[in-house]
């Protein structure tokens, strides 16, 4: 099971980026949130995906895949 990280913990793991940047990424679909009660948490595997994908949004990746067909 993945570790769940708070917004603050996730921002530190991503090199100290702003928590507001993380919230923007959540809104744009670059990261998926996991709600625990009223808290927004991010799975560690989600951070790994963002790092591997270079921060590219999943929506853009889907559009590119459709255009390739």
C-alpha positions in Angstrom: 0.0 0.0 0.0 1.2 3.5 -0.9 2.2 6.0 1.7 -0.1 9.0 1.9 1.5 12.4 2.1 0.0 15.7 3.1 0.3 18.6 0.7 3.2 20.0 2.8 5.0 16.6 2.8 4.5 16.2 -1.0 5.8 19.7 -1.7 9.0 18.9 0.3 9.4 15.6 -1.6 9.2 17.5 -4.9 12.1 19.8 -4.0 10.3 22.3 -1.9 7.8 23.6 -4.5 5.0 25.8 -3.3 1.9 24.1 -1.8 -0.1 26.4 -4.1 1.7 24.8 -7.1 0.6 21.4 -5.8 -3.0 22.6 -5.5 -2.8 24.0 -9.1 -1.5 20.6 -10.3 -4.4 18.9 -8.5 -6.9 21.2 -10.2 -5.3 20.6 -13.6 -5.2 16.8 -13.2 -1.4 16.5 -13.1 -1.9 14.8 -9.7 -4.7 12.8 -8.3 -5.8 13.5 -4.7 -7.0 11.0 -2.1 -9.4 12.4 0.4 -9.1 11.1 4.0 -11.9 12.7 6.0 -11.6 16.3 5.1 -7.8 16.2 4.3 -6.3 16.1 0.9 -3.6 13.5 0.7 -1.4 12.5 -2.2 -0.2 8.9 -2.8 3.6 8.5 -3.0 3.1 6.6 -6.3 1.4 9.8 -7.7 4.5 11.8 -6.9 6.7 9.2 -8.7 4.5 9.4 -11.8 4.8 13.2 -11.9 8.5 13.0 -11.6 8.7 10.3 -14.3 6.4 12.3 -16.6 8.1 15.6 -16.0 5.0 17.2 -14.7 3.0 16.8 -17.9 -0.7 16.6 -17.4 -2.5 13.3 -18.0 -5.1 15.1 -20.2 -2.4 16.3 -22.5 -1.0 12.7 -22.7 -4.4 11.4 -23.6 -4.9 14.0 -26.3 -1.5 13.1 -27.8 -2.3 9.4 -27.8 -5.6 10.1 -29.6 -3.8 12.3 -32.2 -1.2 9.5 -32.8 -4.0 7.1 -33.9 
